[in-house]
Amino acid sequence: MSETAPLISDFEHTDGNNFQDNFMLVAQMIEQSMCQSGAVPGVDYCYLDLYKLAQPFVLDQVKKGTLAL
């Protein structure tokens, strides 16, 4: 079985205090975990799945005041 590239590629620069960067980093970490568990990008999950899984974590940071919109 050939390895498939992840949907979310690596970032050159990120700002942990930026909402969008933080959201994409969480989604990327979720994707990495899924791939390590054997999920195949584009087959077992899509971008929307990653966004839906990342949303609660990022919104929790907003609610706690550690991340601004």
N, C-alpha and C positions, 0 to 999 in steps of 0.2 A: 504494500500500500504506500503510495507516494504522499509526502507531507504537503498539506495545503497551507498557503500563506494566511495569516490571521486577517480579519477584516479591518482591524484598527492597527495601523502601522505605528512604529516608534516615533516619538516626538524629538525634535532637536532642542526645543526650549519650551518650558512650561512655567507657569506661575501658580503655585499652590493656593494663592489667595484669589485667583480669577475663577469665577463660577464655571465658565465654559471649559477651561483647562482642567479644573478639578473633576467635572462631570466626565470628561473624556478619559482621564486617568483612571477613574474608578471603573468605567466601562472596560478599559483595556485590561485592568487587573482581573476583572471577572472573566474576560475572554481567555486570558492566560490560564486561569484556573480550569476553565471548561476544556481547553485544549489539552492540558495535562491529564485530564480525566478521560480523554479519548474522543471528545466532541470534534466534529468536522465543520469548519467554518463554511457557511453557505448551505450546508446540508442539515445539520442539527440545530443551527441557530442563525439569526440574521441580525442586522444592526438594531432593529427595533427591539428584539429580545434583550440585547445588551443594554440599551437605553432604559428599558423597563426595569431591569434588574439593578441598574446603577441609581435610578431615581430616588428610592427610599434612603439610601446612604447619604446622598448629596443633600437632599431636603432636610435630613436630620441635622447635618452640619449647619444649614441655614437657620433652623429653629433654635439650635444651641448658641447661635451667634458667632460661630467660628468661621463662617463663610458668608459673605454678602452677595446678594444678587446683582 
